[in-house]
Amino acid sequence: MRAIQIQRTGGPEVLTPAEVPTPQPGPGQLLVRLQSIGINFIDIYKRSGLYALPLPAILGEEGAGVVEAVGPQVRGYAPGDRVAYCSATGSYAEFQVVPAERVVRVPEAVSSDQAAALMLQGMTAHYLVRSTFPLAAGQTCVVHAAAGGVGLLLTQLARALGARVIATASTAEKRQLARQAGASLAVPYEELVAAVKDQTAGKGAEVVYDGVGVATWEASLSSLAPRGTLALYGQSSGPVAKFDPQELNRRGGLFLTRPSLAHYLMQPGELEWRASELFKMVQSGDLSLRIGGTWPLDQAAQAQAALAERRTTGKLLLHP
């Protein structure tokens, strides 16, 4: 099968098309013939070496497609079933073996592109607003990089819960997309703190959802109300430096959490709950998905470069 491999860590140039053996499903596994593959910042973290993984490796954490073969001890799935999954490394390929416990069925009304766009980024947005800091009507949240794949979904989910969203984005076009997704205000990064203070009569936001990291760290802390929460769920601009926890006390008894999706899929039924809510919102029209770009599998390097250089909006996908 065709796949994109890395033999060493580095820049996009280490993403190399290769012919590798098609894997076979073992006990509790499904072989999925991929139709749509999600591209995410975690792929870049692994490619660059920020997150370690054994080499050589096939990157990619999510995909959607059709069950090709069913391994022993798997019940309830058959060849031809439409499925999607996330948090299973190796999706930059024509086929992938996936644990059946990480797979969800895709409703007939949801396309493979939509399913792939929802799995990692959609469920990230879901756990942030429903579990990490459960938003309530009338509260104010900050969403950084609001025109990105997670940001657009976060903004819509927050608005659906009745919260006010103050968004950041780097260009006027991206800020307009954030407003269209439901942000009450969208500003350049450097204007965030003043905007939050103005919009909240000096109080600050109850929560900041920050997937950017070092570049937004100071503004995120400065935008919070006393006892507010900073949910630092990513680091697209680089990791935050070590800091003195006393800083959280000095700024008003703040809470800091560094969550990841795996922590919010640990309990039985969590995967199905999050996926089913997102699929239902897409089918009802309450959640709009923006596909910001698609590339053939062999152009994974170009796709990752576009994401890293912030030349895109919405979700990016590969097609085998």
Secondary structure by P-SEA (a helix, b strand, c coil): cbbbbbccccccccbbbbbbccccccccbbbbbccbbbbcaaaaaaaaccccccccbbbbccbbbbbcccccccccccccccccccccccccccbbbbccccbbbbcccccaaaaaaccaaaaaaaaaacccccccccbbbbbcccccaaaaaaaaaaaaabbbbbcccccaaaaaaaaaacccccccccccaaaaaaaacccccccccccccccaaaaaaaaccccbbbbcccccccccccccccccccccbbbbbbccccccccccaaaaaaaaaaaaaaaaccbbbbccccccccaaaaaaaaaaaccccccccccc
